[in-house]
Amino acid sequence: MIEEQRYCPEILAQLRAVRAAVNTIEADILATHIDSCVARAMESGDGAEKAGKLVELKELYRRFNN
């Protein structure tokens, strides 16, 4: 679009759409992680593994919740 010298607001709208799509993919991957890896850790009975996954989730929340 830039090479075609399209109107700037059109380019910005496309960038917003791409960002929204990436955010949706991130949310889906996080949900899968919670449903599999985190759930497995919580069911394991291993306190250190559980604590580690909780720390990991908190860090992911901080990093991606902006």
PyMOL Python script that loads the backbone (N, CA, C, O; Angstrom):
from pymol import cmd

cmd.read_pdbstr("""\
ATOM      1  N   MET A   1       0.822  -1.192   0.000  1.00  0.00           N
ATOM      2  CA  MET A   1       0.000   0.000   0.000  1.00  0.00           C
ATOM      3  C   MET A   1       0.868   1.259   0.000  1.00  0.00           C
ATOM      4  O   MET A   1       0.545   2.257  -0.644  1.00  0.00           O
ATOM      5  N   ILE A   2       1.960   1.186   0.727  1.00  0.00           N
ATOM      6  CA  ILE A   2       2.862   2.345   0.768  1.00  0.00           C
ATOM      7  C   ILE A   2       3.487   2.562  -0.601  1.00  0.00           C
ATOM      8  O   ILE A   2       3.559   3.689  -1.091  1.00  0.00           O
ATOM      9  N   GLU A   3       3.939   1.465  -1.216  1.00  0.00           N
ATOM     10  CA  GLU A   3       4.539   1.578  -2.548  1.00  0.00           C
ATOM     11  C   GLU A   3       3.534   2.089  -3.573  1.00  0.00           C
ATOM     12  O   GLU A   3       3.902   2.763  -4.534  1.00  0.00           O
ATOM     13  N   GLU A   4       2.262   1.761  -3.358  1.00  0.00           N
ATOM     14  CA  GLU A   4       1.200   2.230  -4.259  1.00  0.00           C
ATOM     15  C   GLU A   4       0.775   3.658  -3.931  1.00  0.00           C
ATOM     16  O   GLU A   4      -0.081   4.231  -4.604  1.00  0.00           O
ATOM     17  N   GLN A   5       1.379   4.223  -2.895  1.00  0.00           N
ATOM     18  CA  GLN A   5       1.073   5.581  -2.433  1.00  0.00           C
ATOM     19  C   GLN A   5      -0.413   5.737  -2.109  1.00  0.00           C
ATOM     20  O   GLN A   5      -1.066   6.704  -2.500  1.00  0.00           O
ATOM     21  N   ARG A   6      -0.925   4.725  -1.366  1.00  0.00           N
ATOM     22  CA  ARG A   6      -2.324   4.776  -0.958  1.00  0.00           C
ATOM     23  C   ARG A   6      -2.502   5.838   0.114  1.00  0.00           C
ATOM     24  O   ARG A   6      -1.531   6.270   0.735  1.00  0.00           O
ATOM     25  N   TYR A   7      -3.716   6.247   0.326  1.00  0.00           N
ATOM     26  CA  TYR A   7      -4.082   7.278   1.282  1.00  0.00           C
ATOM     27  C   TYR A   7      -3.724   6.797   2.699  1.00  0.00           C
ATOM     28  O   TYR A   7      -4.062   5.679   3.087  1.00  0.00           O
ATOM     29  N   CYS A   8      -3.042   7.648   3.452  1.00  0.00           N
ATOM     30  CA  CYS A   8      -2.520   7.267   4.778  1.00  0.00           C
ATOM     31  C   CYS A   8      -3.574   6.663   5.709  1.00  0.00           C
ATOM     32  O   CYS A   8      -3.288   5.651   6.349  1.00  0.00           O
ATOM     33  N   PRO A   9      -4.770   7.229   5.815  1.00  0.00           N
ATOM     34  CA  PRO A   9      -5.772   6.609   6.694  1.00  0.00           C
ATOM     35  C   PRO A   9      -6.117   5.167   6.287  1.00  0.00           C
ATOM     36  O   PRO A   9      -6.429   4.346   7.150  1.00  0.00           O
ATOM     37  N   GLU A  10      -6.066   4.856   5.000  1.00  0.00           N
ATOM     38  CA  GLU A  10      -6.310   3.482   4.560  1.00  0.00           C
ATOM     39  C   GLU A  10      -5.207   2.555   5.069  1.00  0.00           C
ATOM     40  O   GLU A  10      -5.482   1.439   5.509  1.00  0.00           O
ATOM     41  N   ILE A  11      -3.987   3.012   5.007  1.00  0.00           N
ATOM     42  CA  ILE A  11      -2.851   2.227   5.499  1.00  0.00           C
ATOM     43  C   ILE A  11      -2.980   2.016   6.998  1.00  0.00           C
ATOM     44  O   ILE A  11      -2.765   0.910   7.494  1.00  0.00           O
ATOM     45  N   LEU A  12      -3.331   3.073   7.719  1.00  0.00           N
ATOM     46  CA  LEU A  12      -3.500   2.961   9.170  1.00  0.00           C
ATOM     47  C   LEU A  12      -4.613   1.976   9.524  1.00  0.00           C
ATOM     48  O   LEU A  12      -4.484   1.212  10.480  1.00  0.00           O
ATOM     49  N   ALA A  13      -5.701   1.990   8.758  1.00  0.00           N
ATOM     50  CA  ALA A  13      -6.800   1.057   9.006  1.00  0.00           C
ATOM     51  C   ALA A  13      -6.337  -0.383   8.798  1.00  0.00           C
ATOM     52  O   ALA A  13      -6.711  -1.272   9.563  1.00  0.00           O
ATOM     53  N   GLN A  14      -5.537  -0.613   7.782  1.00  0.00           N
ATOM     54  CA  GLN A  14      -5.017  -1.957   7.524  1.00  0.00           C
ATOM     55  C   GLN A  14      -4.076  -2.400   8.642  1.00  0.00           C
ATOM     56  O   GLN A  14      -4.108  -3.556   9.064  1.00  0.00           O
ATOM     57  N   LEU A  15      -3.254  -1.493   9.111  1.00  0.00           N
ATOM     58  CA  LEU A  15      -2.357  -1.821  10.220  1.00  0.00           C
ATOM     59  C   LEU A  15      -3.146  -2.180  11.471  1.00  0.00           C
ATOM     60  O   LEU A  15      -2.778  -3.109  12.190  1.00  0.00           O
ATOM     61  N   ARG A  16      -4.212  -1.462  11.733  1.00  0.00           N
ATOM     62  CA  ARG A  16      -5.063  -1.753  12.893  1.00  0.00           C
ATOM     63  C   ARG A  16      -5.670  -3.146  12.748  1.00  0.00           C
ATOM     64  O   ARG A  16      -5.744  -3.892  13.725  1.00  0.00           O
ATOM     65  N   ALA A  17      -6.103  -3.501  11.545  1.00  0.00           N
ATOM     66  CA  ALA A  17      -6.686  -4.818  11.300  1.00  0.00           C
ATOM     67  C   ALA A  17      -5.653  -5.924  11.533  1.00  0.00           C
ATOM     68  O   ALA A  17      -5.972  -6.960  12.117  1.00  0.00           O
ATOM     69  N   VAL A  18      -4.442  -5.710  11.086  1.00  0.00           N
ATOM     70  CA  VAL A  18      -3.370  -6.694  11.287  1.00  0.00           C
ATOM     71  C   VAL A  18      -3.097  -6.864  12.779  1.00  0.00           C
ATOM     72  O   VAL A  18      -2.954  -7.986  13.267  1.00  0.00           O
ATOM     73  N   ARG A  19      -3.026  -5.747  13.499  1.00  0.00           N
ATOM     74  CA  ARG A  19      -2.779  -5.797  14.943  1.00  0.00           C
ATOM     75  C   ARG A  19      -3.889  -6.573  15.650  1.00  0.00           C
ATOM     76  O   ARG A  19      -3.609  -7.370  16.545  1.00  0.00           O
ATOM     77  N   ALA A  20      -5.130  -6.352  15.263  1.00  0.00           N
ATOM     78  CA  ALA A  20      -6.258  -7.054  15.874  1.00  0.00           C
ATOM     79  C   ALA A  20      -6.170  -8.554  15.595  1.00  0.00           C
ATOM     80  O   ALA A  20      -6.455  -9.372  16.470  1.00  0.00           O
ATOM     81  N   ALA A  21      -5.777  -8.906  14.383  1.00  0.00           N
ATOM     82  CA  ALA A  21      -5.643 -10.321  14.035  1.00  0.00           C
ATOM     83  C   ALA A  21      -4.544 -10.984  14.864  1.00  0.00           C
ATOM     84  O   ALA A  21      -4.725 -12.099  15.354  1.00  0.00           O
ATOM     85  N   VAL A  22      -3.420 -10.311  15.022  1.00  0.00           N
ATOM     86  CA  VAL A  22      -2.319 -10.849  15.819  1.00  0.00           C
ATOM     87  C   VAL A  22      -2.748 -10.991  17.280  1.00  0.00           C
ATOM     88  O   VAL A  22      -2.419 -11.990  17.921  1.00  0.00           O
ATOM     89  N   ASN A  23      -3.465 -10.022  17.808  1.00  0.00           N
ATOM     90  CA  ASN A  23      -3.951 -10.106  19.192  1.00  0.00           C
ATOM     91  C   ASN A  23      -4.873 -11.306  19.376  1.00  0.00           C
ATOM     92  O   ASN A  23      -4.818 -11.976  20.408  1.00  0.00           O
ATOM     93  N   THR A  24      -5.717 -11.583  18.388  1.00  0.00           N
ATOM     94  CA  THR A  24      -6.612 -12.736  18.461  1.00  0.00           C
ATOM     95  C   THR A  24      -5.812 -14.032  18.476  1.00  0.00           C
ATOM     96  O   THR A  24      -6.122 -14.945  19.242  1.00  0.00           O
ATOM     97  N   ILE A  25      -4.794 -14.117  17.640  1.00  0.00           N
ATOM     98  CA  ILE A  25      -3.945 -15.307  17.603  1.00  0.00           C
ATOM     99  C   ILE A  25      -3.224 -15.482  18.935  1.00  0.00           C
ATOM    100  O   ILE A  25      -3.150 -16.596  19.454  1.00  0.00           O
ATOM    101  N   GLU A  26      -2.693 -14.399  19.493  1.00  0.00           N
ATOM    102  CA  GLU A  26      -2.030 -14.476  20.803  1.00  0.00           C
ATOM    103  C   GLU A  26      -2.983 -15.003  21.859  1.00  0.00           C
ATOM    104  O   GLU A  26      -2.607 -15.860  22.658  1.00  0.00           O
ATOM    105  N   ALA A  27      -4.209 -14.504  21.873  1.00  0.00           N
ATOM    106  CA  ALA A  27      -5.194 -14.935  22.870  1.00  0.00           C
ATOM    107  C   ALA A  27      -5.512 -16.420  22.707  1.00  0.00           C
ATOM    108  O   ALA A  27      -5.656 -17.141  23.695  1.00  0.00           O
ATOM    109  N   ASP A  28      -5.620 -16.871  21.468  1.00  0.00           N
ATOM    110  CA  ASP A  28      -5.894 -18.292  21.218  1.00  0.00           C
ATOM    111  C   ASP A  28      -4.743 -19.173  21.695  1.00  0.00           C
ATOM    112  O   ASP A  28      -4.972 -20.224  22.293  1.00  0.00           O
ATOM    113  N   ILE A  29      -3.519 -18.752  21.434  1.00  0.00           N
ATOM    114  CA  ILE A  29      -2.351 -19.523  21.864  1.00  0.00           C
ATOM    115  C   ILE A  29      -2.272 -19.552  23.389  1.00  0.00           C
ATOM    116  O   ILE A  29      -1.967 -20.593  23.972  1.00  0.00           O
ATOM    117  N   LEU A  30      -2.540 -18.430  24.034  1.00  0.00           N
ATOM    118  CA  LEU A  30      -2.526 -18.394  25.498  1.00  0.00           C
ATOM    119  C   LEU A  30      -3.603 -19.318  26.071  1.00  0.00           C
ATOM    120  O   LEU A  30      -3.352 -20.035  27.040  1.00  0.00           O
ATOM    121  N   ALA A  31      -4.793 -19.305  25.479  1.00  0.00           N
ATOM    122  CA  ALA A  31      -5.863 -20.184  25.953  1.00  0.00           C
ATOM    123  C   ALA A  31      -5.460 -21.649  25.818  1.00  0.00           C
ATOM    124  O   ALA A  31      -5.724 -22.451  26.714  1.00  0.00           O
ATOM    125  N   THR A  32      -4.831 -21.996  24.718  1.00  0.00           N
ATOM    126  CA  THR A  32      -4.358 -23.359  24.519  1.00  0.00           C
ATOM    127  C   THR A  32      -3.307 -23.719  25.560  1.00  0.00           C
ATOM    128  O   THR A  32      -3.314 -24.828  26.096  1.00  0.00           O
ATOM    129  N   HIS A  33      -2.409 -22.793  25.847  1.00  0.00           N
ATOM    130  CA  HIS A  33      -1.372 -23.014  26.850  1.00  0.00           C
ATOM    131  C   HIS A  33      -2.000 -23.264  28.224  1.00  0.00           C
ATOM    132  O   HIS A  33      -1.586 -24.168  28.951  1.00  0.00           O
ATOM    133  N   ILE A  34      -2.988 -22.464  28.565  1.00  0.00           N
ATOM    134  CA  ILE A  34      -3.657 -22.634  29.859  1.00  0.00           C
ATOM    135  C   ILE A  34      -4.377 -23.977  29.916  1.00  0.00           C
ATOM    136  O   ILE A  34      -4.291 -24.695  30.913  1.00  0.00           O
ATOM    137  N   ASP A  35      -5.086 -24.312  28.838  1.00  0.00           N
ATOM    138  CA  ASP A  35      -5.839 -25.563  28.809  1.00  0.00           C
ATOM    139  C   ASP A  35      -4.952 -26.802  28.828  1.00  0.00           C
ATOM    140  O   ASP A  35      -5.383 -27.865  29.275  1.00  0.00           O
ATOM    141  N   SER A  36      -3.731 -26.677  28.351  1.00  0.00           N
ATOM    142  CA  SER A  36      -2.863 -27.857  28.293  1.00  0.00           C
ATOM    143  C   SER A  36      -1.759 -27.789  29.342  1.00  0.00           C
ATOM    144  O   SER A  36      -1.832 -28.480  30.358  1.00  0.00           O
ATOM    145  N   CYS A  37      -0.755 -26.980  29.115  1.00  0.00           N
ATOM    146  CA  CYS A  37       0.431 -26.958  29.985  1.00  0.00           C
ATOM    147  C   CYS A  37       0.108 -26.539  31.418  1.00  0.00           C
ATOM    148  O   CYS A  37       0.546 -27.183  32.372  1.00  0.00           O
ATOM    149  N   VAL A  38      -0.644 -25.480  31.561  1.00  0.00           N
ATOM    150  CA  VAL A  38      -0.949 -24.986  32.902  1.00  0.00           C
ATOM    151  C   VAL A  38      -1.866 -25.974  33.630  1.00  0.00           C
ATOM    152  O   VAL A  38      -1.645 -26.278  34.802  1.00  0.00           O
ATOM    153  N   ALA A  39      -2.887 -26.472  32.943  1.00  0.00           N
ATOM    154  CA  ALA A  39      -3.793 -27.433  33.570  1.00  0.00           C
ATOM    155  C   ALA A  39      -3.031 -28.684  34.004  1.00  0.00           C
ATOM    156  O   ALA A  39      -3.267 -29.212  35.091  1.00  0.00           O
ATOM    157  N   ARG A  40      -2.119 -29.155  33.157  1.00  0.00           N
ATOM    158  CA  ARG A  40      -1.322 -30.343  33.492  1.00  0.00           C
ATOM    159  C   ARG A  40      -0.477 -30.085  34.733  1.00  0.00           C
ATOM    160  O   ARG A  40      -0.353 -30.953  35.597  1.00  0.00           O
ATOM    161  N   ALA A  41       0.102 -28.893  34.822  1.00  0.00           N
ATOM    162  CA  ALA A  41       0.917 -28.548  35.996  1.00  0.00           C
ATOM    163  C   ALA A  41       0.062 -28.503  37.253  1.00  0.00           C
ATOM    164  O   ALA A  41       0.493 -28.965  38.309  1.00  0.00           O
ATOM    165  N   MET A  42      -1.142 -27.954  37.156  1.00  0.00           N
ATOM    166  CA  MET A  42      -2.018 -27.852  38.322  1.00  0.00           C
ATOM    167  C   MET A  42      -2.476 -29.232  38.793  1.00  0.00           C
ATOM    168  O   MET A  42      -2.691 -29.442  39.986  1.00  0.00           O
ATOM    169  N   GLU A  43      -2.625 -30.163  37.866  1.00  0.00           N
ATOM    170  CA  GLU A  43      -3.063 -31.515  38.210  1.00  0.00           C
ATOM    171  C   GLU A  43      -1.909 -32.402  38.667  1.00  0.00           C
ATOM    172  O   GLU A  43      -2.137 -33.492  39.191  1.00  0.00           O
ATOM    173  N   SER A  44      -0.689 -31.951  38.476  1.00  0.00           N
ATOM    174  CA  SER A  44       0.476 -32.801  38.722  1.00  0.00           C
ATOM    175  C   SER A  44       0.742 -33.079  40.201  1.00  0.00           C
ATOM    176  O   SER A  44       1.334 -34.104  40.539  1.00  0.00           O
ATOM    177  N   GLY A  45       0.318 -32.195  41.066  1.00  0.00           N
ATOM    178  CA  GLY A  45       0.617 -32.359  42.483  1.00  0.00           C
ATOM    179  C   GLY A  45       2.000 -31.855  42.861  1.00  0.00           C
ATOM    180  O   GLY A  45       2.382 -31.912  44.030  1.00  0.00           O
ATOM    181  N   ASP A  46       2.744 -31.368  41.897  1.00  0.00           N
ATOM    182  CA  ASP A  46       4.091 -30.840  42.128  1.00  0.00           C
ATOM    183  C   ASP A  46       3.982 -29.350  42.447  1.00  0.00           C
ATOM    184  O   ASP A  46       3.699 -28.542  41.563  1.00  0.00           O
ATOM    185  N   GLY A  47       4.205 -28.994  43.694  1.00  0.00           N
ATOM    186  CA  GLY A  47       4.061 -27.604  44.143  1.00  0.00           C
ATOM    187  C   GLY A  47       4.960 -26.635  43.396  1.00  0.00           C
ATOM    188  O   GLY A  47       4.545 -25.524  43.068  1.00  0.00           O
ATOM    189  N   ALA A  48       6.185 -27.051  43.128  1.00  0.00           N
ATOM    190  CA  ALA A  48       7.123 -26.167  42.418  1.00  0.00           C
ATOM    191  C   ALA A  48       6.661 -25.941  40.987  1.00  0.00           C
ATOM    192  O   ALA A  48       6.762 -24.831  40.465  1.00  0.00           O
ATOM    193  N   GLU A  49       6.159 -26.984  40.361  1.00  0.00           N
ATOM    194  CA  GLU A  49       5.672 -26.840  38.985  1.00  0.00           C
ATOM    195  C   GLU A  49       4.457 -25.916  38.937  1.00  0.00           C
ATOM    196  O   GLU A  49       4.346 -25.070  38.049  1.00  0.00           O
ATOM    197  N   LYS A  50       3.550 -26.083  39.898  1.00  0.00           N
ATOM    198  CA  LYS A  50       2.371 -25.211  39.976  1.00  0.00           C
ATOM    199  C   LYS A  50       2.788 -23.754  40.161  1.00  0.00           C
ATOM    200  O   LYS A  50       2.306 -22.864  39.459  1.00  0.00           O
ATOM    201  N   ALA A  51       3.679 -23.526  41.105  1.00  0.00           N
ATOM    202  CA  ALA A  51       4.135 -22.163  41.384  1.00  0.00           C
ATOM    203  C   ALA A  51       4.814 -21.567  40.158  1.00  0.00           C
ATOM    204  O   ALA A  51       4.623 -20.392  39.847  1.00  0.00           O
ATOM    205  N   GLY A  52       5.600 -22.370  39.470  1.00  0.00           N
ATOM    206  CA  GLY A  52       6.291 -21.894  38.275  1.00  0.00           C
ATOM    207  C   GLY A  52       5.323 -21.474  37.188  1.00  0.00           C
ATOM    208  O   GLY A  52       5.523 -20.453  36.530  1.00  0.00           O
ATOM    209  N   LYS A  53       4.268 -22.262  36.998  1.00  0.00           N
ATOM    210  CA  LYS A  53       3.271 -21.912  35.975  1.00  0.00           C
ATOM    211  C   LYS A  53       2.509 -20.651  36.355  1.00  0.00           C
ATOM    212  O   LYS A  53       2.166 -19.852  35.483  1.00  0.00           O
ATOM    213  N   LEU A  54       2.237 -20.460  37.646  1.00  0.00           N
ATOM    214  CA  LEU A  54       1.558 -19.232  38.068  1.00  0.00           C
ATOM    215  C   LEU A  54       2.433 -18.011  37.827  1.00  0.00           C
ATOM    216  O   LEU A  54       1.948 -16.976  37.371  1.00  0.00           O
ATOM    217  N   VAL A  55       3.722 -18.129  38.133  1.00  0.00           N
ATOM    218  CA  VAL A  55       4.656 -17.029  37.857  1.00  0.00           C
ATOM    219  C   VAL A  55       4.682 -16.750  36.357  1.00  0.00           C
ATOM    220  O   VAL A  55       4.642 -15.597  35.927  1.00  0.00           O
ATOM    221  N   GLU A  56       4.749 -17.816  35.571  1.00  0.00           N
ATOM    222  CA  GLU A  56       4.770 -17.675  34.117  1.00  0.00           C
ATOM    223  C   GLU A  56       3.518 -16.960  33.614  1.00  0.00           C
ATOM    224  O   GLU A  56       3.616 -16.067  32.772  1.00  0.00           O
ATOM    225  N   LEU A  57       2.338 -17.343  34.119  1.00  0.00           N
ATOM    226  CA  LEU A  57       1.097 -16.704  33.692  1.00  0.00           C
ATOM    227  C   LEU A  57       1.065 -15.223  34.062  1.00  0.00           C
ATOM    228  O   LEU A  57       0.627 -14.389  33.270  1.00  0.00           O
ATOM    229  N   LYS A  58       1.528 -14.904  35.260  1.00  0.00           N
ATOM    230  CA  LYS A  58       1.574 -13.494  35.674  1.00  0.00           C
ATOM    231  C   LYS A  58       2.475 -12.688  34.753  1.00  0.00           C
ATOM    232  O   LYS A  58       2.139 -11.566  34.374  1.00  0.00           O
ATOM    233  N   GLU A  59       3.614 -13.255  34.394  1.00  0.00           N
ATOM    234  CA  GLU A  59       4.547 -12.564  33.492  1.00  0.00           C
ATOM    235  C   GLU A  59       3.928 -12.397  32.102  1.00  0.00           C
ATOM    236  O   GLU A  59       4.046 -11.336  31.489  1.00  0.00           O
ATOM    237  N   LEU A  60       3.278 -13.434  31.617  1.00  0.00           N
ATOM    238  CA  LEU A  60       2.615 -13.325  30.313  1.00  0.00           C
ATOM    239  C   LEU A  60       1.537 -12.246  30.341  1.00  0.00           C
ATOM    240  O   LEU A  60       1.398 -11.479  29.388  1.00  0.00           O
ATOM    241  N   TYR A  61       0.778 -12.187  31.424  1.00  0.00           N
ATOM    242  CA  TYR A  61      -0.254 -11.166  31.558  1.00  0.00           C
ATOM    243  C   TYR A  61       0.360  -9.774  31.520  1.00  0.00           C
ATOM    244  O   TYR A  61      -0.128  -8.894  30.811  1.00  0.00           O
ATOM    245  N   ARG A  62       1.430  -9.575  32.282  1.00  0.00           N
ATOM    246  CA  ARG A  62       2.084  -8.261  32.291  1.00  0.00           C
ATOM    247  C   ARG A  62       2.614  -7.892  30.910  1.00  0.00           C
ATOM    248  O   ARG A  62       2.476  -6.752  30.467  1.00  0.00           O
ATOM    249  N   ARG A  63       3.212  -8.852  30.243  1.00  0.00           N
ATOM    250  CA  ARG A  63       3.868  -8.588  28.960  1.00  0.00           C
ATOM    251  C   ARG A  63       2.869  -8.313  27.843  1.00  0.00           C
ATOM    252  O   ARG A  63       3.104  -7.454  26.993  1.00  0.00           O
ATOM    253  N   PHE A  64       1.756  -9.041  27.846  1.00  0.00           N
ATOM    254  CA  PHE A  64       0.843  -8.966  26.709  1.00  0.00           C
ATOM    255  C   PHE A  64      -0.436  -8.197  26.999  1.00  0.00           C
ATOM    256  O   PHE A  64      -1.295  -8.091  26.124  1.00  0.00           O
ATOM    257  N   ASN A  65      -0.579  -7.674  28.167  1.00  0.00           N
ATOM    258  CA  ASN A  65      -1.800  -6.926  28.508  1.00  0.00           C
ATOM    259  C   ASN A  65      -1.620  -5.421  28.299  1.00  0.00           C
ATOM    260  O   ASN A  65      -2.106  -4.617  29.094  1.00  0.00           O
ATOM    261  N   ASN A  66      -0.953  -5.065  27.275  1.00  0.00           N
ATOM    262  CA  ASN A  66      -0.767  -3.630  26.963  1.00  0.00           C
ATOM    263  C   ASN A  66      -1.382  -3.285  25.648  1.00  0.00           C
ATOM    264  O   ASN A  66      -1.326  -2.131  25.223  1.00  0.00           O
TER     265      ASN A  66
END
""", "prot")
cmd.dss("prot")
cmd.show_as("cartoon", "prot")
cmd.util.cbc("prot")
cmd.orient("prot")
